Amino acid sequence: MERLGKQDPNGIQELFAEEIDWYVPGSDTLSWTGRRTRREEVAPYFSTM
């Protein structure tokens, strides 16, 4: 929560495993929705969101 509060997407990303199974439902036209499978996809999600 601290990293989220500081808007630190790279810090948040560090908390995730290398391989993830994360699905954000929504429209294909929204870049922050969809499936993510790698840690490197976490920071861009929080930057975009």
Biopython code that builds the backbone (N, CA, C, O; Angstrom):
import numpy as np
from Bio.PDB.StructureBuilder import StructureBuilder

atoms = [
    (1, "MET", "N", (0.826, -1.181, 0.000)),
    (1, "MET", "CA", (0.000, 0.000, 0.000)),
    (1, "MET", "C", (0.877, 1.254, 0.000)),
    (1, "MET", "O", (0.532, 2.270, -0.603)),
    (2, "GLU", "N", (2.013, 1.161, 0.686)),
    (2, "GLU", "CA", (2.905, 2.314, 0.719)),
    (2, "GLU", "C", (3.401, 2.668, -0.682)),
    (2, "GLU", "O", (3.423, 3.840, -1.059)),
    (3, "ARG", "N", (3.797, 1.661, -1.446)),
    (3, "ARG", "CA", (4.297, 1.911, -2.803)),
    (3, "ARG", "C", (3.183, 2.416, -3.707)),
    (3, "ARG", "O", (3.412, 3.270, -4.563)),
    (4, "LEU", "N", (1.998, 1.897, -3.521)),
    (4, "LEU", "CA", (0.855, 2.356, -4.290)),
    (4, "LEU", "C", (0.561, 3.817, -3.952)),
    (4, "LEU", "O", (0.309, 4.628, -4.844)),
    (5, "GLY", "N", (0.593, 4.147, -2.671)),
    (5, "GLY", "CA", (0.358, 5.515, -2.231)),
    (5, "GLY", "C", (1.398, 6.496, -2.751)),
    (5, "GLY", "O", (1.097, 7.666, -2.986)),
    (6, "LYS", "N", (2.620, 6.015, -2.928)),
    (6, "LYS", "CA", (3.704, 6.867, -3.454)),
    (6, "LYS", "C", (3.713, 6.909, -4.973)),
    (6, "LYS", "O", (4.553, 7.573, -5.581)),
    (7, "GLN", "N", (2.767, 6.192, -5.584)),
    (7, "GLN", "CA", (2.693, 6.085, -7.044)),
    (7, "GLN", "C", (4.032, 5.607, -7.605)),
    (7, "GLN", "O", (4.609, 6.227, -8.498)),
    (8, "ASP", "N", (4.507, 4.493, -7.059)),
    (8, "ASP", "CA", (5.798, 3.905, -7.419)),
    (8, "ASP", "C", (5.570, 2.599, -8.180)),
    (8, "ASP", "O", (5.654, 1.526, -7.584)),
    (9, "PRO", "N", (5.279, 2.666, -9.499)),
    (9, "PRO", "CA", (4.972, 1.453, -10.248)),
    (9, "PRO", "C", (6.130, 0.451, -10.278)),
    (9, "PRO", "O", (5.894, -0.757, -10.263)),
    (10, "ASN", "N", (7.362, 0.928, -10.318)),
    (10, "ASN", "CA", (8.496, 0.006, -10.320)),
    (10, "ASN", "C", (8.626, -0.699, -8.975)),
    (10, "ASN", "O", (8.973, -1.878, -8.924)),
    (11, "GLY", "N", (8.351, 0.008, -7.897)),
    (11, "GLY", "CA", (8.377, -0.597, -6.574)),
    (11, "GLY", "C", (7.277, -1.628, -6.409)),
    (11, "GLY", "O", (7.492, -2.678, -5.802)),
    (12, "ILE", "N", (6.105, -1.337, -6.943)),
    (12, "ILE", "CA", (5.001, -2.299, -6.903)),
    (12, "ILE", "C", (5.390, -3.541, -7.694)),
    (12, "ILE", "O", (5.162, -4.666, -7.247)),
    (13, "GLN", "N", (5.968, -3.339, -8.853)),
    (13, "GLN", "CA", (6.366, -4.449, -9.724)),
    (13, "GLN", "C", (7.321, -5.403, -9.018)),
    (13, "GLN", "O", (7.248, -6.614, -9.227)),
    (14, "GLU", "N", (8.209, -4.879, -8.192)),
    (14, "GLU", "CA", (9.181, -5.710, -7.475)),
    (14, "GLU", "C", (8.516, -6.732, -6.549)),
    (14, "GLU", "O", (9.122, -7.748, -6.209)),
    (15, "LEU", "N", (7.284, -6.467, -6.147)),
    (15, "LEU", "CA", (6.579, -7.345, -5.221)),
    (15, "LEU", "C", (5.972, -8.571, -5.903)),
    (15, "LEU", "O", (5.521, -9.495, -5.226)),
    (16, "PHE", "N", (5.958, -8.587, -7.228)),
    (16, "PHE", "CA", (5.351, -9.674, -7.983)),
    (16, "PHE", "C", (6.382, -10.745, -8.341)),
    (16, "PHE", "O", (7.571, -10.458, -8.483)),
    (17, "ALA", "N", (5.909, -11.969, -8.482)),
    (17, "ALA", "CA", (6.750, -13.068, -8.948)),
    (17, "ALA", "C", (7.123, -12.820, -10.412)),
    (17, "ALA", "O", (6.472, -12.033, -11.099)),
    (18, "GLU", "N", (8.169, -13.491, -10.882)),
    (18, "GLU", "CA", (8.611, -13.347, -12.267)),
    (18, "GLU", "C", (7.485, -13.729, -13.243)),
    (18, "GLU", "O", (7.246, -13.022, -14.222)),
    (19, "GLU", "N", (6.808, -14.830, -12.976)),
    (19, "GLU", "CA", (5.681, -15.272, -13.798)),
    (19, "GLU", "C", (4.395, -15.063, -13.005)),
    (19, "GLU", "O", (4.293, -15.482, -11.852)),
    (20, "ILE", "N", (3.421, -14.418, -13.629)),
    (20, "ILE", "CA", (2.151, -14.147, -12.969)),
    (20, "ILE", "C", (0.994, -14.591, -13.854)),
    (20, "ILE", "O", (1.164, -14.800, -15.055)),
    (21, "ASP", "N", (-0.161, -14.732, -13.263)),
    (21, "ASP", "CA", (-1.388, -15.024, -13.996)),
    (21, "ASP", "C", (-2.408, -13.995, -13.531)),
    (21, "ASP", "O", (-3.101, -14.196, -12.534)),
    (22, "TRP", "N", (-2.490, -12.899, -14.260)),
    (22, "TRP", "CA", (-3.287, -11.761, -13.837)),
    (22, "TRP", "C", (-4.155, -11.326, -15.008)),
    (22, "TRP", "O", (-3.658, -11.038, -16.097)),
    (23, "TYR", "N", (-5.451, -11.285, -14.768)),
    (23, "TYR", "CA", (-6.395, -10.881, -15.810)),
    (23, "TYR", "C", (-7.248, -9.728, -15.299)),
    (23, "TYR", "O", (-7.877, -9.825, -14.246)),
    (24, "VAL", "N", (-7.261, -8.637, -16.056)),
    (24, "VAL", "CA", (-8.096, -7.484, -15.745)),
    (24, "VAL", "C", (-9.196, -7.442, -16.812)),
    (24, "VAL", "O", (-8.919, -7.120, -17.968)),
    (25, "PRO", "N", (-10.438, -7.763, -16.440)),
    (25, "PRO", "CA", (-11.510, -7.771, -17.437)),
    (25, "PRO", "C", (-11.823, -6.363, -17.932)),
    (25, "PRO", "O", (-11.633, -5.375, -17.222)),
    (26, "GLY", "N", (-12.302, -6.300, -19.155)),
    (26, "GLY", "CA", (-12.689, -5.008, -19.710)),
    (26, "GLY", "C", (-12.641, -5.026, -21.221)),
    (26, "GLY", "O", (-12.470, -6.077, -21.839)),
    (27, "SER", "N", (-12.790, -3.880, -21.795)),
    (27, "SER", "CA", (-12.815, -3.710, -23.239)),
    (27, "SER", "C", (-11.406, -3.822, -23.830)),
    (27, "SER", "O", (-10.429, -3.384, -23.221)),
    (28, "ASP", "N", (-11.319, -4.407, -25.009)),
    (28, "ASP", "CA", (-10.035, -4.495, -25.713)),
    (28, "ASP", "C", (-9.491, -3.122, -26.095)),
    (28, "ASP", "O", (-8.304, -2.991, -26.394)),
    (29, "THR", "N", (-10.328, -2.118, -26.091)),
    (29, "THR", "CA", (-9.885, -0.766, -26.458)),
    (29, "THR", "C", (-9.192, -0.051, -25.300)),
    (29, "THR", "O", (-8.598, 1.009, -25.494)),
    (30, "LEU", "N", (-9.265, -0.623, -24.098)),
    (30, "LEU", "CA", (-8.606, -0.032, -22.934)),
    (30, "LEU", "C", (-7.269, -0.728, -22.708)),
    (30, "LEU", "O", (-7.228, -1.935, -22.468)),
    (31, "SER", "N", (-6.185, 0.023, -22.783)),
    (31, "SER", "CA", (-4.848, -0.588, -22.710)),
    (31, "SER", "C", (-4.534, -1.212, -21.356)),
    (31, "SER", "O", (-3.642, -2.056, -21.273)),
    (32, "TRP", "N", (-5.228, -0.832, -20.306)),
    (32, "TRP", "CA", (-4.921, -1.374, -18.984)),
    (32, "TRP", "C", (-5.709, -2.644, -18.664)),
    (32, "TRP", "O", (-5.548, -3.214, -17.585)),
    (33, "THR", "N", (-6.558, -3.093, -19.587)),
    (33, "THR", "CA", (-7.268, -4.352, -19.375)),
    (33, "THR", "C", (-6.549, -5.478, -20.107)),
    (33, "THR", "O", (-5.690, -5.234, -20.954)),
    (34, "GLY", "N", (-6.907, -6.706, -19.775)),
    (34, "GLY", "CA", (-6.333, -7.861, -20.456)),
    (34, "GLY", "C", (-5.468, -8.707, -19.534)),
    (34, "GLY", "O", (-5.434, -8.489, -18.323)),
    (35, "ARG", "N", (-4.771, -9.670, -20.117)),
    (35, "ARG", "CA", (-3.974, -10.637, -19.376)),
    (35, "ARG", "C", (-2.518, -10.192, -19.300)),
    (35, "ARG", "O", (-1.960, -9.631, -20.243)),
    (36, "ARG", "N", (-1.930, -10.464, -18.142)),
    (36, "ARG", "CA", (-0.501, -10.235, -17.927)),
    (36, "ARG", "C", (0.111, -11.514, -17.378)),
    (36, "ARG", "O", (-0.481, -12.200, -16.544)),
    (37, "THR", "N", (1.307, -11.820, -17.863)),
    (37, "THR", "CA", (1.942, -13.080, -17.460)),
    (37, "THR", "C", (3.360, -12.906, -16.928)),
    (37, "THR", "O", (3.950, -13.865, -16.430)),
    (38, "ARG", "N", (3.915, -11.705, -17.024)),
    (38, "ARG", "CA", (5.297, -11.455, -16.603)),
    (38, "ARG", "C", (5.364, -10.257, -15.665)),
    (38, "ARG", "O", (4.563, -9.330, -15.777)),
    (39, "ARG", "N", (6.307, -10.279, -14.754)),
    (39, "ARG", "CA", (6.517, -9.180, -13.806)),
    (39, "ARG", "C", (6.688, -7.844, -14.531)),
    (39, "ARG", "O", (6.187, -6.820, -14.065)),
    (40, "GLU", "N", (7.385, -7.847, -15.658)),
    (40, "GLU", "CA", (7.672, -6.613, -16.393)),
    (40, "GLU", "C", (6.410, -5.912, -16.891)),
    (40, "GLU", "O", (6.471, -4.754, -17.303)),
    (41, "GLU", "N", (5.282, -6.592, -16.859)),
    (41, "GLU", "CA", (4.034, -5.998, -17.325)),
    (41, "GLU", "C", (3.279, -5.264, -16.208)),
    (41, "GLU", "O", (2.260, -4.623, -16.464)),
    (42, "VAL", "N", (3.770, -5.357, -14.996)),
    (42, "VAL", "CA", (3.077, -4.767, -13.849)),
    (42, "VAL", "C", (3.255, -3.252, -13.793)),
    (42, "VAL", "O", (2.266, -2.530, -13.666)),
    (43, "ALA", "N", (4.476, -2.754, -13.882)),
    (43, "ALA", "CA", (4.722, -1.309, -13.797)),
    (43, "ALA", "C", (3.967, -0.536, -14.882)),
    (43, "ALA", "O", (3.344, 0.480, -14.575)),
    (44, "PRO", "N", (4.004, -0.987, -16.143)),
    (44, "PRO", "CA", (3.241, -0.262, -17.154)),
    (44, "PRO", "C", (1.742, -0.240, -16.854)),
    (44, "PRO", "O", (1.064, 0.737, -17.170)),
    (45, "TYR", "N", (1.219, -1.305, -16.247)),
    (45, "TYR", "CA", (-0.194, -1.315, -15.874)),
    (45, "TYR", "C", (-0.481, -0.173, -14.904)),
    (45, "TYR", "O", (-1.408, 0.606, -15.121)),
    (46, "PHE", "N", (0.306, -0.070, -13.840)),
    (46, "PHE", "CA", (0.058, 0.965, -12.843)),
    (46, "PHE", "C", (0.354, 2.364, -13.374)),
    (46, "PHE", "O", (-0.266, 3.330, -12.928)),
    (47, "SER", "N", (1.275, 2.493, -14.305)),
    (47, "SER", "CA", (1.539, 3.801, -14.926)),
    (47, "SER", "C", (0.377, 4.249, -15.802)),
    (47, "SER", "O", (0.031, 5.430, -15.839)),
    (48, "THR", "N", (-0.213, 3.303, -16.497)),
    (48, "THR", "CA", (-1.338, 3.605, -17.388)),
    (48, "THR", "C", (-2.621, 3.801, -16.615)),
    (48, "THR", "O", (-3.412, 4.695, -16.916)),
    (49, "MET", "N", (-2.822, 2.963, -15.618)),
    (49, "MET", "CA", (-4.056, 3.015, -14.822)),
    (49, "MET", "C", (-4.118, 4.328, -14.101)),
    (49, "MET", "O", (-5.074, 4.587, -13.370)),
]
sb = StructureBuilder()
sb.init_structure("model")
sb.init_model(0)
sb.init_chain("A")
sb.init_seg("    ")
for serial, (resi, resn, name, xyz) in enumerate(atoms, 1):
    if name == "N":
        sb.init_residue(resn, " ", resi, " ")
    sb.init_atom(name, np.array(xyz, "f"), 0.0, 1.0, " ", f" {name:<3s}", serial, name[0])
structure = sb.get_structure()
